[in-house]
Amino acid sequence: MTTSHKQLQLVLFDANDIPGLMDLSNSVGWDYDESEIKTVMMSGKIFGHKNAEGKIVSSAAIMTYDTNLAWSLCMQITED
């Protein structure tokens, strides 16, 4: 028996991914706009997954506040 299993790779998003991150945000009823996402990218890193078609299906942002003290996890979004 063979099983077809699509694996998603974790990727680091950049400015080119902002429209897709806005689409993901809208898909769950959130309203992140371009300037908010740019601010998050300047303050930390946004990771997530893209499906086989290149559509962003998840995101999570990590922002550090000091070199070794604290961090914040935000923008956790997954599409159904």
Backbone hydrogen bonds, N-H to C=O, Kabsch-Sander energy under -0.5 kcal/mol:
donor,donor_aa,acceptor,acceptor_aa,energy
5,H,3,T,-0.7
7,Q,5,H,-0.5
11,V,48,G,-3.0
13,F,11,V,-0.6
13,F,46,I,-3.0
17,D,14,D,-2.4
18,I,15,A,-1.4
21,L,17,D,-2.3
22,M,18,I,-2.5
23,D,19,P,-2.2
24,L,20,G,-2.3
25,S,21,L,-2.4
26,N,22,M,-2.6
27,S,23,D,-2.0
28,V,24,L,-0.8
28,V,25,S,-1.0
29,G,26,N,-1.5
30,W,25,S,-2.6
37,I,33,D,-2.3
38,K,34,E,-2.4
39,T,35,S,-2.0
40,V,36,E,-2.2
41,M,37,I,-2.5
42,M,38,K,-2.2
43,S,39,T,-1.6
44,G,40,V,-1.6
45,K,62,I,-2.3
47,F,45,K,-0.5
47,F,60,A,-3.0
48,G,11,V,-1.8
49,H,58,S,-0.8
50,K,9,Q,-0.6
51,N,55,K,-2.6
54,G,51,N,-2.1
57,V,49,H,-2.7
58,S,49,H,-1.1
59,S,77,I,-2.3
60,A,47,F,-2.3
61,A,74,C,-3.7
62,I,45,K,-2.8
63,M,72,S,-2.4
64,T,43,S,-0.5
65,Y,70,A,-2.0
66,D,70,A,-0.8
72,S,63,M,-2.3
74,C,61,A,-2.4
74,C,72,S,-0.6
77,I,59,S,-2.1
77,I,75,M,-0.9
79,E,57,V,-2.5
